[in-house]
Amino acid sequence: MWLYLFGFVVHVVFFISVFDIYFRTPIIHGMEPQSSPLPPSAKRLVLFVADGLRADSFYNYTNGITMAPYLRSVIVHNGTWGVSHTHVPTESRPGHVAILAGLYEDPSAIARGWRENPVHFDHVFNQSTYAWAWGSPDIVPMFAAGEHSGHITTETYTAEEEDFASADSSTLDTWVFDKLDNLLDRAATDKQLHEQLHSDRVILFLHLLGLDINGHAHKPHSR
């Protein structure tokens, strides 16, 4: 009897330890936001985030041919590249928090379905002079906390347009690129917008969800 009770207690301790070890916020509160005194490497940052683009797309070959020849050529010949990582679950939101904030997502966000910011954190949009973001209503709004100040502008399509039964969801990505084209076209005649785009510390964020939805609907190795 005592052996069974001891075993039960040990299992309870192990179960609780998982939450104590892994479900702790990585965010430290009460710190003053800091900015680097060094000049940035570039005046603007353009982020193309292809949601669901698997790393093995660049490493695996079929008959010596990569499925992503252009991006692979950038990696090999032109660009600087690296591999970042995040925590499980492999959801879009924790991955984007890792990219844009440089930290692991607060575990309490799982109770909100990864839709809200239960714990506020600093990210690269907050440190920008102006930022524009387009994409999914599940991802873009969570980085729009500074939108009221006027330096962050966001646009999203509707949740209904994220149709997993669609024959081809790349139209979501086309929507994002069209928004960027429209912004640049307006800057040609809008003097204020032109000046904003030519400011320092400008960020353009293009969240491309079409690949992820196509992967879910038609599997990773489909056309």
Buried (B, 14 or more C-beta within 10 A) or exposed (E): EEEEEEEEEEEEEEEEEEEEEEEEBBBEEEEEEEEEEEEEEEEBBEBBBBBBBBEEBBEEEEEEEBBBEEBBEBBEEEEEEEEEEBBEEEBBBBBBBBBBBEBBBBBEBBEEEBEEBEBEBBBBBBBBEBBBBBBBBBBBBBBBBBBEEEBBBBBBBEEEBBEEEBEEBBEBBEBBEEBBEEBEEEBEEEEEBEEBBEEEBBBBBBBBBBBBBBBEBBEBEEE
